[in-house]
Amino acid sequence: MTGLIATVGLMPHDHSEHPHALLPPDPALRVKALETILTGKGLITPGALDEIIDTYQNRIGPQNGADVVARAWSDADFRLALLKDATPVVADLGYYGRQGEHMVVVENTPEQHNMVVCTLCSCYPWPLLGIPPGWYKSDAYRARAVREPRKVLADFGVTLPRGTAVRVWDSTAEVRYLVLPMRPEGSEGLGREDLARLVTRDSMIGTGLALAPGGGA
Amino acid sequence: MTRVHDMGGRFGDGPVVPEPQGMAEFKADWHKGALALTVAAGGLGKWNIDIGRHARESLSVKDYTAFSYYEKWIAALADLLVETGVVSAGELASGQAIGRSDQEPVTGERIARSIAQGGPATRDSDIAPAFVVGDTVRTRRPAANRLIEGGHTRLPQYAAGAQGRILLQHGAHVLPDSNAHRLGDAAEPLYTVVFKASELWAAPEHRGDEVTLDLWQSYLEPA
C-alpha cells in the first residue's frame, strides 16, 4: 500500500475505474456509507462533523462581511487600511481562517462595479461570507459571469449605468475577494449596526447592490 | 488540453437563479454531511487543497456533468480515500469499516482549530518577481499543466494567449500545477492580471469592461 500512497495524485488516472463507483448511486446513501466507514475506523469523530456543520450553518455567514462593510462606510481610516491590505484588518475582527487566508477587498464606485466568480471551481471568502449560495457554484454563473456580467446582473434584477465599467474577478488562486459596495443614498447618520443591515450577501459578491434604507435596492 | 470544469465563457447554461440573502442554506440533509465529511477528511492530512481540486476535476466528464455540486465532492472524496489507502475498496463496496485505524482521529476540537487557522498558500521562494504592477504580459498558450500531461492548472482556457496588465502582486504562492501532483510547493510569484473584455471575447458587452485572473509567474511572459 505504501507504494500506492507515494504515487497518489502524481498522474491523472483517466483510464481506470473511479473508486466512487463502488458506492451506491444515491447521494444520501453515499454520504451515509462514507460517514459509517470513517467514524467506524476511528478516523473522524461525530463531533468533528457536528462542529463543521454548526460552524457553517449557524456561525460563519455574510453577517461577518456586512460588519466589515459597515465599518468601512463609517470609518475612513478603516476603509483605507482595508483597501490597502485587507487580511490583517479583517483578522483583527476575528474574520480569518479556512478559505480566507489572503483577502483582497475591492471597492465599487460610480465608475467601476466589481463582481467575483470562480470559473474553475467555487472559491469564495468563507470567513466573511460563509459557504457560497447554490447559484455561485452553478455552471451558469461560472460560465457566464466572465463573458456577460451585465446579463448575469440582469438575472439578479440589477442594471448598471452605461458609464459604469464592470470588472469581474475570477478567483483562480488562494486570494479571496470581497466587494465593498457603494454606500446607499439616504444612509447618512445611520449607525454601524443599521448600516450592516443594508449590506446583502450578494452586494459583497457584486451581483447585488446595498439596500436603500427603508427597503428596496 | 483542458477539463470539463474549465467552463468560463461557455455558452448554453441558461439563467442564473438567485436565492434569498443571508446564510446559504443546505438544500438537503446529506449536503451537510458531504461538506462536513470533505472538510473533516481533509484534516487527515493525506492530501492538499490542489489534490482535492484535481480529484473533482478528474471525475469523468459524464459524472462531472451529471453530478450536483456536493455529489462531485463526495465522489472525489471517495476516490481520494481509496487512492491514499485510508479506505479500502472492500470497505467502500460494503459501506462498513473493516478494522480500526491507529491514526489520531479528527475531532471537533482539531477541526475547529484548523478552520480558524486556515492554511496560507504563501511561501518563501528563490524566484524573484519578473514583473511589477503596470507591466504588460501575455498568458501562455495552450492553457495546460507543463509538468504532467492532463494535470491540474489554474489558467482557464478562455484566457490563454491573452494580453493583460499586472494589477496586483501577492508575493510567492504554492504552484497548484506542482502541488496537485505531489511534486512540491514550487512557490513562485503570484499576480492579479487584468484583461480587457475585448481581449477575451468576440462580442464584449461593454468596451470598458474587464476581467481579472490570479496567475503565477510561469503562466506569464512579457508582452
Chai-1 contact restraints between the chains, C-beta under 6 A:
chainA,res_idxA,chainB,res_idxB,connection_type,confidence,min_distance_angstrom,max_distance_angstrom,comment,restraint_id
A,M1,B,G85,contact,1.0,0.0,6.0,A-B,restraint_1
A,L4,B,G85,contact,1.0,0.0,6.0,A-B,restraint_2
A,I5,B,T84,contact,1.0,0.0,6.0,A-B,restraint_3
A,I5,B,G85,contact,1.0,0.0,6.0,A-B,restraint_4
A,V8,B,E83,contact,1.0,0.0,6.0,A-B,restraint_5
A,V8,B,T84,contact,1.0,0.0,6.0,A-B,restraint_6
A,G9,B,I51,contact,1.0,0.0,6.0,A-B,restraint_7
A,G9,B,H181,contact,1.0,0.0,6.0,A-B,restraint_8
A,G9,B,R182,contact,1.0,0.0,6.0,A-B,restraint_9
A,L10,B,H181,contact,1.0,0.0,6.0,A-B,restraint_10
A,L10,B,R182,contact,1.0,0.0,6.0,A-B,restraint_11
A,P12,B,S58,contact,1.0,0.0,6.0,A-B,restraint_12
A,P12,B,G150,contact,1.0,0.0,6.0,A-B,restraint_13
A,H18,B,D79,contact,1.0,0.0,6.0,A-B,restraint_14
A,P19,B,A78,contact,1.0,0.0,6.0,A-B,restraint_15
A,P19,B,D79,contact,1.0,0.0,6.0,A-B,restraint_16
A,P19,B,V82,contact,1.0,0.0,6.0,A-B,restraint_17
A,P19,B,L92,contact,1.0,0.0,6.0,A-B,restraint_18
A,H20,B,A75,contact,1.0,0.0,6.0,A-B,restraint_19
A,H20,B,A78,contact,1.0,0.0,6.0,A-B,restraint_20
A,H20,B,D79,contact,1.0,0.0,6.0,A-B,restraint_21
A,L22,B,L92,contact,1.0,0.0,6.0,A-B,restraint_22
A,L22,B,A93,contact,1.0,0.0,6.0,A-B,restraint_23
A,L23,B,A78,contact,1.0,0.0,6.0,A-B,restraint_24
A,P27,B,W30,contact,1.0,0.0,6.0,A-B,restraint_25
A,P27,B,E71,contact,1.0,0.0,6.0,A-B,restraint_26
A,A28,B,W30,contact,1.0,0.0,6.0,A-B,restraint_27
A,R30,B,I74,contact,1.0,0.0,6.0,A-B,restraint_28
A,V31,B,W30,contact,1.0,0.0,6.0,A-B,restraint_29
A,V31,B,G33,contact,1.0,0.0,6.0,A-B,restraint_30
A,V31,B,A34,contact,1.0,0.0,6.0,A-B,restraint_31
A,V31,B,I74,contact,1.0,0.0,6.0,A-B,restraint_32
A,A33,B,G95,contact,1.0,0.0,6.0,A-B,restraint_33
A,L34,B,L37,contact,1.0,0.0,6.0,A-B,restraint_34
A,E35,B,G33,contact,1.0,0.0,6.0,A-B,restraint_35
A,T36,B,G95,contact,1.0,0.0,6.0,A-B,restraint_36
A,I37,B,V87,contact,1.0,0.0,6.0,A-B,restraint_37
A,I37,B,E91,contact,1.0,0.0,6.0,A-B,restraint_38
A,I37,B,A97,contact,1.0,0.0,6.0,A-B,restraint_39
A,G40,B,A97,contact,1.0,0.0,6.0,A-B,restraint_40
A,K41,B,A97,contact,1.0,0.0,6.0,A-B,restraint_41
A,K41,B,R100,contact,1.0,0.0,6.0,A-B,restraint_42
A,K41,B,S101,contact,1.0,0.0,6.0,A-B,restraint_43
A,G42,B,R100,contact,1.0,0.0,6.0,A-B,restraint_44
A,G42,B,S101,contact,1.0,0.0,6.0,A-B,restraint_45
A,G42,B,P105,contact,1.0,0.0,6.0,A-B,restraint_46
A,L43,B,S101,contact,1.0,0.0,6.0,A-B,restraint_47
A,L43,B,P105,contact,1.0,0.0,6.0,A-B,restraint_48
A,I44,B,A40,contact,1.0,0.0,6.0,A-B,restraint_49
A,I44,B,V106,contact,1.0,0.0,6.0,A-B,restraint_50
A,T45,B,P105,contact,1.0,0.0,6.0,A-B,restraint_51
A,T45,B,T107,contact,1.0,0.0,6.0,A-B,restraint_52
A,G47,B,T107,contact,1.0,0.0,6.0,A-B,restraint_53
A,G47,B,G108,contact,1.0,0.0,6.0,A-B,restraint_54
A,A48,B,A40,contact,1.0,0.0,6.0,A-B,restraint_55
A,A48,B,V106,contact,1.0,0.0,6.0,A-B,restraint_56
A,A48,B,T107,contact,1.0,0.0,6.0,A-B,restraint_57
A,A48,B,G108,contact,1.0,0.0,6.0,A-B,restraint_58
A,A48,B,I111,contact,1.0,0.0,6.0,A-B,restraint_59
A,L49,B,A36,contact,1.0,0.0,6.0,A-B,restraint_60
A,L49,B,A40,contact,1.0,0.0,6.0,A-B,restraint_61
A,E51,B,G108,contact,1.0,0.0,6.0,A-B,restraint_62
A,E51,B,I111,contact,1.0,0.0,6.0,A-B,restraint_63
A,E51,B,A112,contact,1.0,0.0,6.0,A-B,restraint_64
A,I52,B,A36,contact,1.0,0.0,6.0,A-B,restraint_65
A,I52,B,V39,contact,1.0,0.0,6.0,A-B,restraint_66
A,I52,B,I111,contact,1.0,0.0,6.0,A-B,restraint_67
A,I53,B,K32,contact,1.0,0.0,6.0,A-B,restraint_68
A,I53,B,A36,contact,1.0,0.0,6.0,A-B,restraint_69
A,G61,B,M23,contact,1.0,0.0,6.0,A-B,restraint_70
A,G97,B,I115,contact,1.0,0.0,6.0,A-B,restraint_71
A,G97,B,A116,contact,1.0,0.0,6.0,A-B,restraint_72
A,G97,B,G118,contact,1.0,0.0,6.0,A-B,restraint_73
A,R98,B,I115,contact,1.0,0.0,6.0,A-B,restraint_74
A,R98,B,G118,contact,1.0,0.0,6.0,A-B,restraint_75
A,E101,B,G118,contact,1.0,0.0,6.0,A-B,restraint_76
A,E101,B,P120,contact,1.0,0.0,6.0,A-B,restraint_77
A,T119,B,G8,contact,1.0,0.0,6.0,A-B,restraint_78
A,T119,B,P156,contact,1.0,0.0,6.0,A-B,restraint_79
A,L120,B,H5,contact,1.0,0.0,6.0,A-B,restraint_80
A,C121,B,R53,contact,1.0,0.0,6.0,A-B,restraint_81
A,G130,B,M23,contact,1.0,0.0,6.0,A-B,restraint_82
A,G130,B,A24,contact,1.0,0.0,6.0,A-B,restraint_83
A,I131,B,A24,contact,1.0,0.0,6.0,A-B,restraint_84
A,P133,B,E19,contact,1.0,0.0,6.0,A-B,restraint_85
A,P133,B,A24,contact,1.0,0.0,6.0,A-B,restraint_86
A,G134,B,E19,contact,1.0,0.0,6.0,A-B,restraint_87
A,W135,B,V16,contact,1.0,0.0,6.0,A-B,restraint_88
A,W135,B,V17,contact,1.0,0.0,6.0,A-B,restraint_89
A,W135,B,E19,contact,1.0,0.0,6.0,A-B,restraint_90
A,K137,B,Y69,contact,1.0,0.0,6.0,A-B,restraint_91
A,D139,B,D13,contact,1.0,0.0,6.0,A-B,restraint_92
A,A140,B,D13,contact,1.0,0.0,6.0,A-B,restraint_93
A,A140,B,G14,contact,1.0,0.0,6.0,A-B,restraint_94
A,A140,B,V16,contact,1.0,0.0,6.0,A-B,restraint_95
A,Y141,B,V16,contact,1.0,0.0,6.0,A-B,restraint_96
A,R142,B,M7,contact,1.0,0.0,6.0,A-B,restraint_97
A,A143,B,M7,contact,1.0,0.0,6.0,A-B,restraint_98
A,A143,B,R10,contact,1.0,0.0,6.0,A-B,restraint_99
A,A143,B,D13,contact,1.0,0.0,6.0,A-B,restraint_100
A,V146,B,G8,contact,1.0,0.0,6.0,A-B,restraint_101
A,V146,B,G9,contact,1.0,0.0,6.0,A-B,restraint_102
A,V146,B,V211,contact,1.0,0.0,6.0,A-B,restraint_103
A,R147,B,G9,contact,1.0,0.0,6.0,A-B,restraint_104
A,R147,B,W201,contact,1.0,0.0,6.0,A-B,restraint_105
A,E148,B,E205,contact,1.0,0.0,6.0,A-B,restraint_106
A,R150,B,E205,contact,1.0,0.0,6.0,A-B,restraint_107
A,V152,B,V16,contact,1.0,0.0,6.0,A-B,restraint_108
A,D155,B,P15,contact,1.0,0.0,6.0,A-B,restraint_109
A,D155,B,V16,contact,1.0,0.0,6.0,A-B,restraint_110
A,F156,B,P18,contact,1.0,0.0,6.0,A-B,restraint_111
A,A165,B,G208,contact,1.0,0.0,6.0,A-B,restraint_112
A,A165,B,D209,contact,1.0,0.0,6.0,A-B,restraint_113
A,V166,B,D209,contact,1.0,0.0,6.0,A-B,restraint_114
A,R167,B,E210,contact,1.0,0.0,6.0,A-B,restraint_115
A,V168,B,V211,contact,1.0,0.0,6.0,A-B,restraint_116
A,W169,B,T212,contact,1.0,0.0,6.0,A-B,restraint_117
A,D170,B,L213,contact,1.0,0.0,6.0,A-B,restraint_118
A,T172,B,R154,contact,1.0,0.0,6.0,A-B,restraint_119
A,T172,B,L213,contact,1.0,0.0,6.0,A-B,restraint_120
A,T172,B,D214,contact,1.0,0.0,6.0,A-B,restraint_121
A,A173,B,H173,contact,1.0,0.0,6.0,A-B,restraint_122
A,A173,B,L190,contact,1.0,0.0,6.0,A-B,restraint_123
A,A173,B,D214,contact,1.0,0.0,6.0,A-B,restraint_124
A,E174,B,A121,contact,1.0,0.0,6.0,A-B,restraint_125
A,V175,B,H170,contact,1.0,0.0,6.0,A-B,restraint_126
A,V175,B,D214,contact,1.0,0.0,6.0,A-B,restraint_127
A,T200,B,Q21,contact,1.0,0.0,6.0,A-B,restraint_128
A,R201,B,Q21,contact,1.0,0.0,6.0,A-B,restraint_129
